[in-house]
Amino acid sequence: MSPERRSGETGVLGAGSEGLALAAHLASRGEPVHLHTRHPGRIRAIGRSREIRARGLLQGRFPLAAVSSDLEEVAERCGVLFVATVTTAYRSVAAALAPHLRSGHVVVLFSGKLCGSAEFGHALAGCGAAPVDVVETDALFAARAWEDEGVVIHGEKKWNLFTGLDRAATERHEERLRGLFPGLERASCQVQRGLTDFGAVAHATIALANISRIDRAEELLFYREGLSERTVVLMEQVEREFQRVGEAYEAPVPSMVELLDRYYGCEGETLLEAMRSVRVYRDITAPRSLDHRFLREDVASTLVPLTQLAERAAVPTPMTDALVSLFSALGGEDYRRTGRTLARLGWDGLTYDGIRRKLSR
């Protein structure tokens, strides 16, 4: 017999750095957390002890209700399921999860990127899943896994946005989410939430300015050394394109300086000064490969849908278009085909006005 689902228990799907940080945070707030992983050998000590050891911003040993590789069991026991996997895996996660969802389940995407809840919801519907609420926010922790027993949390964003597939879902889960993450505020729509993302503006542009160094796996402090007074113009141009697309969909996007200040606090008036002043960023090194996860995620799951939304709204995005083309060539993958297209949101048949109407519901 399947175990009884308990609406007060919480599942975290994904045991990478962000998933471990999320599980530790939730456990620290008294949530009974079921951690799901497809690779139990990578967190062997956590599975054996059923606790996460945390260092850094959050410190201590935090008990877990269970550690499991059985997705059905986690879904049966937990009413709220946080998805903390890479965004490029959302469709496969939705397909695996769909048979186990029941009315009343809530899926929370922890790093939705741009219109993640639309993609996940559309994928669930395509798999015949029961109708459930899907809501999203950004990844809130700067963290790294600590061997197989815990996580080091370097920082936590003090502020961010969340939203659901529609306004009713957003309202239904606002109190619970803000109770768990007091810095969350409601976004006007999925586009505002997805474009209010410093990493999506920064990662690909800084990588572009340092392609050879990253490809040679050279040591580089990504945020402190990645841009100069001259090359920061690349990032400023992408920032303006994000803001123009946001305006077209009545989804205002703050400046990146304002966003960094809301996230962590920063100093300086220019984008370069602000980025270099963020304490959490000071020791973060560049990826050692152009195939790094955050480059693939940001290009596939934010830049691709941004360019397609921009095309519908007749907003030019030459710098973002160029980034998609360049990283498609470098990665040997056509992200305009494999990324988060409007078709994968279920919006390919919608006009600009039709998308705006859907976002306003």
C-alpha positions as CSV (number, residue, x, y, z in Angstrom):
1,M,0.0,0.0,0.0
2,S,1.3,3.4,-0.9
3,P,2.1,5.6,2.1
4,E,-0.4,8.3,2.9
5,R,0.4,11.7,1.5
6,R,0.9,14.3,4.2
7,S,0.2,17.9,3.0
8,G,2.5,19.3,5.7
9,E,5.6,17.4,4.4
10,T,7.8,18.9,1.8
11,G,9.8,17.3,-1.0
12,V,13.0,18.6,-2.6
13,L,13.7,17.1,-6.0
14,G,17.4,17.5,-6.7
15,A,20.4,17.1,-4.5
16,G,22.9,19.4,-6.2
17,S,24.3,22.4,-4.4
18,E,21.0,24.4,-4.6
19,G,18.9,21.5,-3.7
20,L,21.0,20.7,-0.6
21,A,21.0,24.4,0.4
22,L,17.2,24.5,0.0
23,A,16.7,21.3,2.0
24,A,18.9,22.6,4.8
25,H,17.0,25.9,4.9
26,L,13.6,24.3,5.0
27,A,14.7,21.8,7.7
28,S,16.1,24.7,9.7
29,R,12.6,26.2,9.7
30,G,11.0,23.1,11.0
31,E,9.8,21.6,7.7
32,P,9.8,17.8,7.5
33,V,11.9,17.4,4.3
34,H,12.0,14.4,1.9
35,L,15.1,14.8,-0.3
36,H,14.9,13.1,-3.6
37,T,18.0,12.2,-5.6
38,R,18.7,10.1,-8.7
39,H,22.2,9.6,-7.6
40,P,22.2,8.4,-3.9
41,G,25.9,7.5,-4.1
42,R,26.8,11.2,-4.4
43,I,25.3,12.0,-1.0
44,R,26.0,8.7,0.7
45,A,26.7,10.3,4.1
46,I,23.5,12.3,4.0
47,G,21.5,9.3,3.1
48,R,23.1,7.2,5.9
49,S,22.5,9.9,8.6
50,R,19.4,11.5,7.2
51,E,20.8,14.9,8.0
52,I,22.5,17.7,6.2
53,R,25.5,19.4,7.7
54,A,25.6,23.1,6.7
55,R,28.5,25.6,6.9
56,G,28.8,29.2,6.1
57,L,25.7,31.5,6.3
58,L,23.7,28.6,7.8
59,Q,25.5,26.4,10.3
60,G,24.5,23.1,12.0
61,R,23.1,19.7,11.4
62,F,19.6,19.6,10.0
63,P,17.5,16.4,10.1
64,L,15.6,15.1,7.1
65,A,12.4,13.1,7.2
66,A,13.8,10.9,4.4
67,V,16.4,10.6,1.6
68,S,15.1,8.6,-1.3
69,S,15.6,7.8,-5.0
70,D,11.9,6.7,-5.3
71,L,10.0,9.6,-6.8
72,E,6.6,8.0,-6.3
73,E,7.2,7.6,-2.6
74,V,8.3,11.3,-2.2
75,A,5.2,12.5,-4.2
76,E,2.9,10.3,-2.1
77,R,4.2,11.7,1.2
78,C,4.6,15.3,0.3
79,G,2.0,17.9,-0.7
80,V,4.6,20.5,-1.7
81,L,7.3,19.5,-4.1
82,F,10.2,21.9,-4.8
83,V,12.0,21.2,-8.0
84,A,15.7,22.2,-7.6
85,T,17.1,20.4,-10.7
86,V,18.7,22.2,-13.6
87,T,16.1,24.0,-15.7
88,T,17.1,22.1,-18.9
89,A,15.8,18.9,-17.2
90,Y,12.3,20.3,-16.5
91,R,10.5,18.4,-19.2
92,S,12.0,15.1,-18.2
93,V,11.3,15.8,-14.5
94,A,7.7,16.7,-15.4
95,A,7.3,13.4,-17.3
96,A,8.7,11.4,-14.4
97,L,6.6,13.2,-11.9
98,A,3.3,13.4,-13.8
99,P,1.9,9.9,-13.0
100,H,2.4,10.5,-9.2
101,L,0.6,13.9,-8.9
102,R,-2.8,14.3,-7.4
103,S,-5.2,17.2,-7.0
104,G,-3.9,19.4,-4.2
105,H,-0.2,18.9,-5.0
106,V,1.9,22.1,-5.4
107,V,5.0,22.2,-7.5
108,V,7.5,25.0,-6.7
109,L,10.2,25.6,-9.3
110,F,13.3,26.8,-7.4
111,S,15.1,28.6,-10.3
112,G,12.4,28.9,-12.9
113,K,14.3,31.1,-15.3
114,L,12.0,32.8,-17.9
115,C,8.5,31.3,-17.9
116,G,9.6,28.1,-16.2
117,S,6.1,27.5,-14.7
118,A,4.6,27.7,-18.2
119,E,7.0,25.1,-19.6
120,F,6.6,22.8,-16.6
121,G,2.8,23.1,-16.6
122,H,2.6,22.5,-20.3
123,A,4.9,19.4,-20.0
124,L,2.7,18.1,-17.1
125,A,-0.5,18.6,-19.2
126,G,1.1,16.8,-22.1
127,C,1.8,13.8,-19.9
128,G,-1.8,13.7,-18.7
129,A,-1.0,14.8,-15.1
130,A,-3.7,15.8,-12.8
131,P,-4.2,19.6,-12.7
132,V,-1.9,21.1,-10.0
133,D,-0.6,24.5,-9.1
134,V,2.9,25.3,-10.4
135,V,4.7,28.3,-9.0
136,E,8.2,29.6,-9.4
137,T,10.9,31.7,-7.9
138,D,14.7,32.1,-8.5
139,A,17.4,30.1,-7.0
140,L,18.0,31.9,-3.7
141,F,21.3,30.5,-2.5
142,A,25.0,30.8,-3.5
143,A,26.2,27.4,-2.4
144,R,28.4,24.4,-3.1
145,A,28.2,20.8,-2.1
146,W,30.5,19.7,0.8
147,E,31.7,16.3,-0.1
148,D,28.9,13.8,0.4
149,E,27.6,15.0,3.7
150,G,26.5,18.6,3.4
151,V,26.6,22.0,1.8
152,V,28.5,25.3,2.2
153,I,26.1,28.3,1.9
154,H,28.0,31.4,0.9
155,G,25.0,33.7,0.5
156,E,21.3,34.0,0.4
157,K,19.4,36.6,-1.7
158,K,17.5,39.0,0.6
159,W,14.9,39.7,-2.0
160,N,13.3,38.1,-5.0
161,L,10.1,37.6,-7.0
162,F,7.7,34.7,-7.3
163,T,4.7,33.9,-9.4
164,G,2.4,31.1,-10.5
165,L,0.9,30.0,-13.8
166,D,-1.9,32.4,-13.1
167,R,-2.8,35.0,-10.5
168,A,-5.1,32.7,-8.5
169,A,-2.2,30.2,-8.0
170,T,0.1,33.0,-7.0
171,E,-2.4,34.2,-4.4
172,R,-3.1,30.7,-3.0
173,H,0.6,30.1,-2.2
174,E,1.8,33.6,-1.3
175,E,1.5,33.2,2.5
176,R,3.2,29.8,2.6
177,L,6.1,30.9,0.4
178,R,6.7,34.2,2.1
179,G,6.6,32.4,5.4
180,L,9.5,30.2,4.2
181,F,11.3,33.0,2.3
182,P,10.4,36.3,3.9
183,G,12.2,38.3,1.1
184,L,9.9,37.1,-1.6
185,E,7.5,39.5,-3.3
186,R,4.8,38.8,-5.9
187,A,5.7,39.5,-9.5
188,S,3.3,41.0,-11.9
189,C,3.6,38.0,-14.2
190,Q,6.0,35.3,-15.3
191,V,7.9,37.6,-17.6
192,Q,8.8,40.0,-14.9
193,R,9.9,37.2,-12.6
194,G,12.0,35.6,-15.3
195,L,13.7,38.7,-16.5
196,T,14.5,39.9,-12.9
197,D,17.6,37.7,-12.9
198,F,21.1,39.1,-12.6
199,G,22.7,35.8,-13.5
200,A,20.9,35.6,-16.8
201,V,22.2,39.0,-17.8
202,A,25.7,38.4,-16.4
203,H,26.8,34.8,-17.0
204,A,26.8,34.6,-20.8
205,T,28.1,38.1,-21.3
206,I,31.0,37.6,-18.9
207,A,31.8,34.2,-20.4
208,L,31.8,35.8,-23.9
209,A,34.4,38.3,-22.8
210,N,36.6,35.5,-21.5
211,I,36.0,32.7,-23.9
212,S,39.6,31.6,-24.4
213,R,40.5,31.8,-20.7
214,I,37.5,29.7,-19.7
215,D,38.2,27.2,-22.5
216,R,41.8,26.9,-21.3
217,A,40.5,26.4,-17.7
218,E,42.5,29.3,-16.4
219,E,42.0,30.8,-13.0
220,L,39.6,33.8,-13.1
221,L,37.6,35.5,-10.5
222,F,34.4,35.6,-12.6
223,Y,32.6,38.7,-11.2
224,R,35.6,40.7,-10.1
225,E,37.9,40.1,-13.0
226,G,35.6,39.1,-15.8
227,L,34.8,42.5,-17.2
228,S,36.6,45.7,-17.6
229,E,35.5,49.3,-17.9
230,R,35.2,48.8,-21.6
231,T,33.8,45.3,-21.9
232,V,31.0,45.9,-19.3
233,V,29.2,47.6,-22.2
234,L,28.3,44.1,-23.4
235,M,26.4,43.4,-20.1
236,E,24.8,46.9,-20.1
237,Q,23.4,46.3,-23.6
238,V,21.9,42.9,-22.6
239,E,20.4,44.7,-19.5
240,R,18.7,47.3,-21.7
241,E,17.3,44.5,-23.9
242,F,15.9,42.7,-20.9
243,Q,14.2,45.9,-19.8
244,R,12.8,46.7,-23.2
245,V,11.2,43.3,-23.5
246,G,9.9,43.7,-20.0
247,E,8.3,47.0,-20.9
248,A,6.6,45.4,-23.9
249,Y,4.9,42.9,-21.6
250,E,4.1,45.4,-18.9
251,A,6.7,43.7,-16.7
252,P,9.2,46.3,-15.4
253,V,12.7,45.0,-14.8
254,P,14.9,46.9,-12.3
255,S,18.4,48.0,-13.2
256,M,21.1,45.4,-12.4
257,V,22.6,47.8,-9.8
258,E,19.3,48.0,-8.0
259,L,18.9,44.2,-8.3
260,L,22.3,43.5,-6.8
261,D,21.5,45.9,-4.0
262,R,18.2,44.1,-3.3
263,Y,19.9,40.7,-3.5
264,Y,22.9,41.2,-1.3
265,G,23.7,44.9,-0.9
266,C,26.3,46.6,-3.0
267,E,28.3,49.8,-3.3
268,G,29.1,52.1,-6.3
269,E,27.0,53.8,-8.9
270,T,28.0,51.9,-12.0
271,L,27.2,48.3,-12.8
272,L,30.9,47.3,-12.8
273,E,31.5,48.9,-9.4
274,A,28.4,47.3,-7.9
275,M,29.2,43.8,-9.2
276,R,32.8,44.0,-7.9
277,S,31.6,45.2,-4.4
278,V,29.2,42.2,-3.7
279,R,30.9,40.2,-1.0
280,V,29.2,36.9,-2.0
281,Y,30.7,37.2,-5.5
282,R,34.3,38.1,-4.5
283,D,35.8,34.6,-4.5
284,I,33.6,33.0,-7.1
285,T,35.8,31.6,-9.9
286,A,34.9,31.2,-13.6
287,P,33.7,27.8,-14.9
288,R,36.5,25.6,-16.2
289,S,34.5,24.8,-19.4
290,L,32.2,26.5,-21.9
291,D,29.9,23.5,-21.3
292,H,29.2,24.6,-17.8
293,R,25.6,24.2,-16.4
294,F,24.9,27.8,-15.8
295,L,25.8,28.8,-19.3
296,R,23.5,26.1,-20.8
297,E,20.7,27.0,-18.5
298,D,20.8,30.7,-19.0
299,V,21.0,30.5,-22.8
300,A,18.5,27.7,-23.2
301,S,16.0,28.8,-20.5
302,T,16.2,32.6,-20.5
303,L,17.9,34.0,-23.5
304,V,16.0,31.8,-26.0
305,P,12.5,32.5,-24.7
306,L,13.4,36.2,-24.3
307,T,14.3,36.5,-28.0
308,Q,11.1,34.7,-29.1
309,L,9.0,36.9,-26.8
310,A,10.9,39.9,-28.2
311,E,10.1,38.8,-31.8
312,R,6.4,38.6,-31.0
313,A,6.5,42.1,-29.6
314,A,8.7,43.5,-32.4
315,V,11.4,44.5,-29.9
316,P,15.0,44.2,-31.3
317,T,17.4,42.2,-29.2
318,P,20.7,42.1,-31.3
319,M,23.1,41.4,-28.4
320,T,20.9,38.6,-26.9
321,D,20.4,37.1,-30.3
322,A,24.2,37.1,-30.8
323,L,24.8,35.4,-27.5
324,V,22.3,32.6,-28.4
325,S,24.1,32.1,-31.8
326,L,27.6,32.2,-30.3
327,F,26.9,29.7,-27.5
328,S,24.9,27.5,-29.9
329,A,28.0,27.3,-32.1
330,L,30.4,26.8,-29.2
331,G,28.2,24.2,-27.6
332,G,27.4,22.3,-30.8
333,E,23.7,22.6,-30.0
334,D,21.1,24.7,-31.7
335,Y,19.5,26.3,-28.6
336,R,16.8,27.9,-30.7
337,R,15.6,24.4,-31.4
338,T,16.4,22.6,-28.1
339,G,15.9,25.5,-25.7
340,R,12.7,26.9,-24.0
341,T,10.9,27.9,-27.2
342,L,7.4,29.3,-27.3
343,A,6.2,25.9,-28.5
344,R,7.5,24.4,-25.2
345,L,5.5,26.9,-23.3
346,G,2.3,26.1,-25.3
347,W,2.4,29.6,-26.6
348,D,3.5,29.1,-30.2
349,G,0.0,29.7,-31.6
350,L,-0.4,33.0,-29.7
351,T,0.1,36.5,-31.1
352,Y,1.8,39.2,-29.0
353,D,-1.6,40.3,-27.8
354,G,-2.6,36.7,-27.0
355,I,0.6,36.3,-24.9
356,R,-0.2,39.5,-23.0
357,R,-3.7,38.3,-22.3
358,K,-2.4,35.0,-21.0
359,L,0.1,36.7,-18.7
360,S,-2.6,39.0,-17.3
361,R,-4.8,36.1,-16.1
